[in-house]
Amino acid sequence: MRQIPVDTNGATLMVAQPPQVKMRDKKNGVIATDIETGNTLVTVDVLFVMNGNAEVVTITVAEGDISGELVMGTPVALTGLVARPWENEFNGQKRHGIAFRAVAVTSLTAGASKPKAA
């Protein structure tokens, strides 16, 4: 699948919603896991502010790759952020969008733990 690297230099990033477990199948309660590692995936809504524009984007990351406490308003760094275009068909309707995935999400507040080496 095609991955597009996302440059966050010059952007202000902060938590809009704290991490939540990502569900693969909400109806049956199946939690999403990384295909390669089997680690549980979580999503973090991040306010991305650049050039006077602000947008909330949902970032998927492995649960163990979050450093520090991520509460609303916490400034963060996103390591290895990529965008992945996707499309599918559900009930006869075609849908498409962009999914964001990061290697790590790190709190930038004082006292936050050091990020893990990638």
N, C-alpha and C positions, 0 to 999 in steps of 0.2 A: 504494500500500500504506500502511496506517495505521502511523504512527510515534508512539511515546509518549516524550516527554522524561523523562530520569531525573535526579533531583536528587541529587548526590553530596555536598552540603554536610553536614558533620557525620559523614561516613563516613571510616573509615580504609581506604585502598586500597594494596595492595602486590602485587607480582608473585608468583604462585604457580608459574607455568611461563613461561619466556622465550618470545619470539615464535617461531612456527613458520609456515611457508608453508601457506596454506589450499589444500586440494585441492578442485577442482570434481568431478573423477572420479579417485578413488584407483586404481581398477583399470587405467585407461589413462594415469595420470600427468599428467592435465590440471590445471594450476594455476588457481586462481580469480583473476579480475581484476574490477576495478570496471567496471560497465557504462558509466558516463559518461566515465571518464578512461582506462580501460585499464590502470591501475596494478595491480601485483601486490598481492593481499590476504594479510594474515597474521592469525593469531589469537594472543592473549595471555590466559592464564588469570590472573585477578586475584582475590585474596582481598578480599572486600567485607565490612567489619565495621561494624555500626551497631546501636546500642541493645542491646549484649550478644550479638548474633547474628552469626555469620560464615558466609559462603557463598562458594564459588569459582564465578565466572562467566567464561565465555569471551567475550572482546571481539574483534570483527573490526575491523581498521583497515588503511588502505593502508600498504604497507611504508615509503614515504617520510615518513609522518606520525608516526614514532616518534622521540622525542628523548631522547638519553642512552642509557647502557647499561642494559638491562633484564634483570637477573639475579634469581634467586629472592630474595625479601625486600625488593627495592627499592621504596620508597614511590613512588607515581605519582599523577598527576592525569589525569583523563579529560575531554577537551574534547568538547562536543557529543554526549554519550552519549544514545542512544535505544534503546528496546526495540521490537522488531517481532514481533508474533504471527505464527506460521506454522502451516500444516498441509499434509499431503500423504498420498498413499496409495501404499504400496509393498508389492507381493506380496499385495494384498488387505487389508492392515492399514492403518488410518488412524492417523496420528501427528500430534502437534501439540506446540508449545513456544513459547519466546520466544528470539529471536536478539537479541544486543546488538551495536551498531555505534557506534564513536566517530570523531570527526573527527581526534582526535590522542590519543596516549598519551605523557605526558611524565614522565621521571624527576625526582624531587624531591630527589635526593642532591646534595650539594655538587659542583660541577664539571660538572654536567650541562649540555648545551647548551640555549640558550634555545628555547622552543617557537616553532613557525612561526605566522605570522599566518594566521588563517582567512579 
